[in-house]
Amino acid sequence: MKVSIVSVSLFAALVATPALAANDGFHPGSFCVLAAAGTTAYVDNRIENRGSGQVTIECPLFVRDASATGKVRVQALDRSLSGTVACSLGTMVSGSVSYVDLPGTSGHTGGWQVTTLTGATVGFGSTSNPRSNWVECLVPAPYLGQYSAVGAYYFIDN
């Protein structure tokens, strides 16, 4: 049996690639939707507020486990001088909804900011006690033609 150097190199690269935990996942802002009245636009895989006031954006959070504890992170672009991008983790269990706030963004900046909630418990629950999770963000109105946005969100196992 002949084995080429390319095959051996490819196999070595695959074996050396670090594995991600089952729930680690990076979701682009384009997975999010406008939850109420307002105007948004999808630009470069992010969702921007293009309306004249604050909008509520909801983003489904996908995990593979019935229950997992870790960090929820949101990458936001905050262009407002008077408001911040304020996000929370939403959970529905047996019809009951609850929210846990993530730290807000620090206001008008030129770049992306990451806000993190640690100790978050997410998962799909069970057939007898189903649970769903999502990230909900209040995104401020544009400022001088600059748009605030949600660029990405993700869950990382502890």
C-alpha positions, 0 to 999 in steps of 0.5 A: 500500500502506497501512502503519499506525503500529501495524505500523511500531511493532511491526516496530521493536520486533521488530527492536530486541529483542536476540537470545539465543545459540542455547544460552541457556536458562532452565530452571525447577526444575520440569524437575528430578526426584528421583534417589533416595529422598526426598520433593520437591514442585513449588512455583511452578516450583521443586523443594523438598526436603520429606523428612527428609534430604538429597535428590539432584535431577537436571535435564536440561541442554538445548543446541542445539550439538554442543559449546559452552563457557560458564557453567552457573548454578543458582539455589538457595534454601538454608534449612539451617543445617547443609548447603548446596545442592551442585550439579555438572555431570554429563556422559556420553560413550560410557557414561563419567560425570564430574562437575564441581562448582559452588561451593556455596551460602553456607548459610542465607539468606533469599533466592535464591543463584546459583552459577556454573561457568565454562568448562563444555563441554556439548553433544550430541556426535555420533552416533558419540560422543554426550554428555549433560549434566545438573545434579545437586544435593544439597539439604539437609533442611528446617530448622524447616519451611523448605524448600531448593530448586532454582529454576532452572538455565541454560547461557550461551554465552561 
